[in-house]
């Protein structure tokens, strides 16, 4: 097992660091995301922003001279300067406590709440958790705990998992299923909507030649958004109050993947997952609906 290759005590000096961003929840980006998700209609001004669509707002307007080799902002600003080169969105926990109206002025307050490290199967790992609170008119609408993982690039990752030593198979049955065929246009459009310059999503020569993956990587937030969208499609009148998700392995643009959902007997909670063409688990999630809190 490899030893830790970074100064965890130094990185933990970033604990408690805060960032405040403001934005207008404009209707135009929501129309663009609706088109990207292949919806026939788009939400209108005054209606509630659909769950997880807040990720297309609150851009980090990083100057071009401040961009790192991977397309991300250079480290050491708000996020700690962890030297491990691979950075991934590992998962998150979100609570939706009030509607976020389209057209409203909103504020996102972010705080680094945890920085930890451990040795994994392929070497050292670092985990950073950022807590976001998004408010409009002084009312907190969304609380999110965003988990980020950093790791080495010393060994190529297996196609089936970013951290796990062996593929984890997805459940064999699901009430809901939707097949998605990702392509560079879909990934480019989502990158543009989120102002995400990470080259693993659009630069094939970089992602295959430098990071050693077999194809462009589907954004973790895009997969999560598609899973939440699966719930909205099958339960259009349901109100999502919590959404938890965890990335298990990457999905690539070289093959279709499947979104799956299995509601519980009461219909108040839905187990969700995304799997690749070999049935290997890529993301697992749980959506909790409003009725769950009324029992």
N, C-alpha and C positions, 0 to 999 in steps of 0.2 A: 504494500500500500504506500502510495506516495505521500510525503509530508506536505503540510500547508505551504503554499508558495507565495503568500502575501501576508502583510502585517495586519492581522485582524484588529488588534488594539488601535492601530492608527485609523483604520476604516471606521471604527465605531465612534470616532470623533464627529462623524456626520450625523449621529443619532440626534433626533430632535430638530434637525434643520427643516425650515419651512419655506414654502413657495406659494404665492397667491397670484392667480391668473384670472382675468375677467374676459368675458365673451358675450356676444349676443347670439342667442339660439336662432339664427337665421333660417328661414324656410328653404332657401336655395340648396344648402348642403343636404337637407333631409330629402329633397326631391332627387338629388344626385345619388344618395345612398339607396333610396327606394329603387331607382333604375338599376343600380349595381346589383342589388339583390333580386332583380327581375320581378319586382312588384308591378302590378298594372295601375295602381293608384299610389299617391304619396300623401303623407300627413300635411295638414294645412295649418296656417298661422292660428294660434289660439288653442290648438289641440295639444295633448300631451305627447312629449317626445317618447317614441317607443323604447323599451328597455335595451340598454347597451349602446344606443345610438349616440350617447353623450361622448363617445370616444372620437367622434369626428370634430369635436370642438376643443377649445383650450390648447391650441397648438403651441409648441415650443419654437418660437421664431429665432432659431439659432443661425447666426451669420455663417456664410459659406466657409470663411477662414477658420471657423471653430468646429468644423465637422471632422470626425475621425476617419480612419481608413475604411471602416465598415459602413460608413454612411450615417452613423449615429453621432449626436453631439459628443465632443470630447468629454472625458470624465473629469470629475473634480469640481464641477459647479454645484448644482443641487444634489446630484447623485455622487456617491463616493468614488474615488479614482481606483477602483478595483482593477488590478492588472490582468485578470483572466480575460482572454479576448472574446470568447463566445458569450453573447448576452441573449437571453430568451425570456419571454413572458411566461412564467410558470403557472400562473393561475390567479384566482381572486375570489373574494367574497363581497357581494354587493347587497345592500338593503335599499329598497325604494319606499321612502316614507311619505312622499308627496309628489304630485305631478310636476314635471319640469316643462312649462308651457313653451311651445314654439313661438318665437318672437320676443321672449323675455330676456332681460339682462341677467346674467348669471355670474357667479364667482366660484372658483374652485380653489380651496385651501388644502395644500398638500403638506404632509409631515412624514419624515422618515422615522418609523417606529421600531424597526428591528434590522440588525445586520449580524448575520451569523455565518459560520463556515464549517465545513466538514470535508472528509476525504471520501469520495465516491469510487465506483468501479473503475473510472477512467482518470482519476486524479482529484485534485482539490476542487471544491465547489464553494461558491459564496451565494448567500441568499439575502436579499434586501426586500423589506416590506415597506410600502408607502401607503399611508392612509389619506384618502381624498374625501373631502366634504364639498358637495356642490349645492349651492343655495341660490334661490331666486326670491327677490323681495323679502330677504331676511329669513326665509324658511328653507331649512335643509331638505332637499329633495332626494339626494342620492348620497349614501355613504359607501365607500369602496376601500377595501384592503387589497392592494395590488402587489403580487409577489413576483419578483424578478430573480432569475438564477444566472450566475456567471460560471463558466467552466473553461478548461484549457482547449486548445486546438491541436494538442500533441498527437492525438490518435483520431482517425476517422470515426465518426459516429455510425453505429448500425442504423440502417434505414428505418428500423422499426421502433427506435426509442432514443430519446435524448439523454436519459439518465439511467434507465433500467438496464440490467445486464442481459435480460432476455425479453422477447416480446411478451406482452400481456394480451391475452385474447379477450375480445369484446364479448358481452353476453350474446347468446345464440338466438334469442327471441326478442322482438320488439313490436309493439302495437303500431307505432308510427315509423315509417322509413322514407327517406328522401335521398336520392342519389345526386351528387354534385360533381360536375366535371370542371375542375379548376383549369384556368389557362392564364397566360401572361397578361392578358387584357384585364381580367377580373382582379388579379393581384396588383397591377399597376393602378387601376382605378381606386382600390381601397387604400393603397399607399398614398395616392394623391389626396384623397379625402381626409386622411389622418395626418398629412404632412410628414409622413414617415420615410426617411431617406435610407433606411436599413437595406443594404444591397442584396441581402439574401432573398428578398421578395421580387426583384426585378432584373438583377444583373447575373445572367446565367454563368458567364465566364468566372465571375468572382465566387459564386456560391459553389460551383463544382471544382474550380481550380484552387481556390484558397481555403475554403471551409470544408471541402471534401464531401458535400452532399450530392445526391444523384440528380437533383432538379431544384427549381425554385420552391421556396418554402411558403406554404399557405400561412398567413398571419394567424396567430393564436386568437387575438380579439375577433377576427373575422369568423373563425370557426365558432367561437362562443356566441357571436351575434346570430349566426345561422341556426344554432341550437335554440336560442331564445325565440327566434323567428318561427321555428317549428312549433313551439308551444302556441304562439299567436295564431298560426295557421289553423291548428286543430281545436284550439279553445279561444276563439276570438273575443269572447266576453270576459275572459278571466283577467284578474288583476294580479300581476306578478309583484310580490313583496320581497322576495329574496332570490338570489341566484348565486350559486357556488360552482366554481369550475376549476379543474386541474388538468394541465397538459401532461400527457403521458409519453407521447412520441410525436415526431413531426409528420405532416402530410405534405406531399409534393405535387407539382403541376403535371407530373408524368403519368398519373393514373386517377380515375375517379375515386371519390370517397363517399361514405354513406353516413347520413345523420339519422340517429335513432332515438325514439322516445318511448317510455313505458310509464303511463300514469298509475298511481296506486289505486286501490279499490274505491277510495272516496273521491278521487279526482282532484285532491288538494295538493298533491305533490307529484312531480314528474321526474323520473330518472332519465337522464339524457346522456348520450355518448356519440362520438364520431369514431369511425373505424375505416381503415384502409381496405384495399381490394382483397387482402389476404385475411381479413377479419381481425386484424390486430388493433388494439385500442389506441387511439390517438388523443382523445380528450374525454373526460367524464365530467358530468355536471348534474346539478339538482336545481330544479325550479320549484319554489314554494309559492302557493297562491293565497289570495287574501283570506279565503274561508278558513285556512289553517290557523289563522290568528284569532278567530272568533269562537273557537271551541272552549 
